[in-house]
């Protein structure tokens, strides 16, 4: 009898062997075999990133070049504006911007980063959505742009207060970069694309590197005593403390940018009265919510006590009501704040800071206070 093949085959990033050699505990994530933690443990990995520098493998994410057929990057920018509510035309060369693909009801198909590399746009999209995102771009923009996925590139992130001092040893230009700068850089003699943003709330860098050179670069960076490898567990707790959304959890096709508290990402030029108002999927609903508000909103939550409240926990207006008014979308223990933290959706009537709501946990109602995010102040270099 033939051995049964696994139903799905997990993909591996170019750094997979390095993770295994480094003692990474591998788990399935977005179709990839990824390290959730190393021997150091999630808590120490988290705190090391906050105090020094952590190296993350994010090669599972999608990298796409959007090249204008006209040769003018402005044409690629205007084309992409048909799919996102952000000002892409106004994005200067060497700069990056956070954006979202929207659907006809104003929901979010994905969130992404868009960089202007001078002659073309460089996009980084979420791993679980990258196939659909590429198809979406091809169906909508093939007339004006060449959509070029870049599967032969790895992506690593170096995050933390010592990230700049470490990376500057291999690329002197790094020190001059500011938050959301992005573009080609030579790192240790390797031609890379480098951006300075950070999903952790810490000052940090994302380095797109040819796949065949990724392991050598990662080993070089890990050779610095300030750098430790960091897994998905600490990546999640760090981004939760930073109050940042995880697609498919805190935002999805049923949430608008306004409901998701992402209206800051929509520039004036795309709003009512702006130079290029609307023109993206779901514009009527999103523009209306920008002016009149949305019925619900993503908020930060601070449980009173020490028990973490996890994703999916229903939220109630008081300790006795039977009908939930919202739900937790991300939750856990925040090592930096040394307390449980969470995010979730509540009606605007209950979303004011310090409002008291209740989560149901193992048959009991636990009080939570609505809190401002980020839970930990960010350290981006602006």
N, C-alpha and C positions, 0 to 999 in steps of 0.2 A: 504494500500500500504506500502510495506517495505521501510524503510529508505535506501537510497543508501549508500553503504559502500565506503570509500575513495579508490581511485585507488591504492594507495600505502600506506603502513603502515610504518611510520618512526620508526627506532630503537632508543633505549635509552641507554645511557651509564650508568654505575653504579653511576655516580654523578648527574643524571638527577634531582632527588628530591632536592638535595642541590642547584642546579642552580635555580630552581623555587622558593625555599624558600628565596634565596639570591637576588631575583628580576631580574633574568636573562631574557632578551628578547629572546625568543626561535624562531629559524628559521630552515628550512630544510637545511642540508648540508651533501653531500655524503651519503644520505640515513638515516641520523641521525637527531634527534631533538637536536639542539645545541644552546648555548647562543651566540648571536652576540655582546651583550654588557650588562652591568648592569646599575643601576641607576647613577653610577658615570659618565658614558658616554665614548665614544671611545677616545676622546682627552685626558681626564684625566687618563684613563687606560693606554694609550700609554706612557704618560709622567711619570706615576708612575713606570712603568716597567723600564724605562730608569734611574730613580733616586733611586729606592728602590728594590722592588721584587714583581713580579706578578705570580699568580697561574693560569695555563691553563689546561683545560681538553682536552687531546688528545687521549682519550680512543677509539675513532672511528677508529684510525689507527690499522693496522694489526700487530700482534706479532706472530712470527713463530720461533720454534726451529728446527734447521737442525742438526740431529744427525747422525754421521757416523755409518754404520752397522759394520764396522771393529773395532770400538772403538777408532780410531785414528782421531783426529780433522783435521789432515793434509789431510786426504782423503775427508772430507767434504769440505775443502777449495779448493782442486783441482777440485772437482765436481762443486762447485759454480763458479769457474773460467771459466767453459764452457758456462756460461750465462752472465757474466759481464766482462768488460775490466779492472777491477782493480786487484791488487795483493792481493789476500786473503791468500795465503800460507804464505806470509811474515807478516801477521797481528799477532802480539804477543798476548799471553794470557792477558786478562785485557785491551785490546785496541779495539777501534771501528773505522770503516772507512766508508766514503760515497761512494756509488756505484750506478750503473745503470744497469737495465736489458735492453739489446739491441735486436733489431730484425734483420732480414736478410738484410735489407737495411741500417742498421746503426742507425735507429731511436730508440727512447727510449720508452720502454713499461712501465717503472716506474723508479723512483729513490728511494733509500732505504738506511738504515743504517745497517751495518754488524758488530757484535761484536764477539770476540773470548772469550768464557767463559771457556776455558781450555779443556773440553771434548766435546763441541759442539759449533755450531755457533748460535747466536741469531740475528734475522732479524726484523726490523721494516719497514713496507711498508705503502704506502698511502691507505687511507680508500676506495677511489673510485676504487682502483685497486686490493684490497687484495684477492678477490675471484679469479680473473684471475691470480694473482701472485702465489697463492697456486697451482692452476691447472698447471701452467707453471713449477713450481718446481717438481710436481709429475710426469708430462709427461717426464721430462728431467733427473731427479736425483733419481728416486725411486729405481733404481738398486743398488745404493751405499749409499743412505741416507734414514732415516726415517724423513718424513716431518710432523711436529707436530704443528698445529695451537694452539694458546693459548688464546681462547676466554674467559677464566675464569680470565683473568688479565685486570686490568685497567691501564691507562698510564696518568700520570700527569706531567706537566713541571713547574718547579720553576725557573724563569728567572729574571735577574737584578743584579745590583752591590751588593745588600745585600742578594742575594740568598744563598751564601755560609755561611754567618754568621748565617742566620736563620736555615739552614739545619744542620749545625754543632751542634746545640743544641740537636739534636735528633740522630746524628750519627757522632762521633768524627772523624772517618776515612775520612769523606768527605773533610776535609781541605787539605788532602794530594793529592787529585785527581787533575789531570791536564786535559787540553783540550783533548777530545776524549778518556779518560779513561772510562772503563765500566766494570761492574761485580756485583756479589751479594753483598749486604750490608744490615745490619739490621738498619732500620730507625724507631726509636721510638718503638723498640721491634718487628717490623713487618719485615719479610723476604722479601726483595725487590731486584730488579735489578736496579742499578743506573748508568747512564752515565752522563758525563759532556761535553755537546756540546752547543746547543742553536740555535734555528731557528730565534731568534730575533736579533742576533749580540751581545747580552749581554752575559756575563758569566752566565751560567745557568746549570740546571740539569734536566734530564728526569728520572722519577721514575716509574718503572713497579711494580705494587702492586696487590696482590690477590683481585679480584673484591669485595669480601665481606668485605674487610678492607679498601677499597678506601675512602669511605666517612669519616670514622674515621680519617684517615691520613690527608685528605684534611681539615677537620675541625680543626685538631691540627695545621696545618701550617697556616691556615687563622686566628687562634687565636693570631698569632704574629702581633703586630701593624704595622710592616713593610710590611705586605703582603695583597694584594687585589686580588679578583678574576678578571680575564681578559677574555674577550670574543673574538670571531673570528674577529671582526672589527679591534681591536688593534693588534691582532696577524698578520693580513695581512699588516697593515701599518708599523709595526715593521720589518717584513721580507722584505718588499719593501725597506725600508731605509737601510737594511743590504745587499741589492742586491742579495737576494737569490731567487731561482726559485720556482714557484708554479706549480706542475705537472698538465698538462691539459691546462695550460695557457702559461707559458714561455717555457716549453719543452713538447714534446709529441712524437707520433710515427713518425712524419715527420721531427723531428730535431735530428741531431747527437750531441754527446757530444762536438765536436769541434765547431759546429755552436752555441751551447748553452753556449760557453765560459767555458766549464767544463773540458778542457783538463788537467788542474792541478790535476784532480782526477785520471788520468791514469798514473800509475807508470812505470818506465823504464823497469821493467821486462816483461811487457806486450806489449811493443812497439817493432818496428822493431829493431832487434839486441839484444833484451832482452832475458833472460833465458827461458821465456815461452811466447814468442811473439804470438799474435793472439790467435786463437782457440775459439773465442767467436762469436756470431752471428754478421754479418756486419763488421767483422774485416778488410776485404780488404778496404772497403770505409773509415772506421774510421782511420786506420793506414795511408792510403794515405793522408787524410786530416791533420793528425798530422804533416806530413812532408811537404805538399804542400799548406796547408791552405784550408779553406772552402769558398764557394762563398758568404756566408752571415754570420752574426754574431750577437749574442745578445749583446746589448750595454745599458748603462745607458743613460738617457735623462733628461735634465733640461729645462723645458719650460721657455721661457723668458716672464715674467709677472706673474700673480697670478692665472690664470685659470688652473685647473687640466686637464690633458689629459687622457682619460680613455682607457681601453682595447678595441681593435678593431679599434681605430682611424687610418686611413691610413696615411702613411708618404710619403712625396714628396721631390724631390731633390731641388725644388725652389718654389716660391710663385705662379707660373703660370702654371707649367706642369700638364698634365691631367692624366698621368700614375703614380700610386703609386709605390714606390720602396721598401716599407716595411710596417710594421704595429706595433702599440703599443700592447704589450701583458699584461702588468700590469701598472697601473697608478693611481695616487691619490695625496693627500696632505700629505707631510711629516711633522708631528708636531715638530719633533726635529730640522729639518733644516728650519722649518717655510717657506716652499716653496713647490710648486708642483714638483713631481718627477715621473719618469716613466722608464720602460724598454721596449725594442722592438727589432725587427730584421731589419738590414740594410745590403745592399751589402757591401763587404769589402772596396770598393772604397769610401764609405761614412761613414765608421765606425771609422775613426781616431778621437781621442779625440779633442774636441772643434769644430768638423765639424758642420755646420749649416744645418738643415733639417726643414721641415715644416709639421705640422699635420693639418688635416682638422677637424674643430670643429664648428658645427652649420653653415656650409657654408662659414666659414672664414679660412684662412690659418694662423696658429700661429707658430712662430719660436721656435725651440728647439735646444739646443746644446748637442752634444754627450759628455757624462761625465763618469768619472771613477766610478766604484762601489767598495766597498760599499759607499753609500752617507753619512753614519755615521760610523766612525771608530769602529771596533769591540773591545770588551774588554775580549776576551777569555783568560783564564789562561793557558799560554803555558809553 
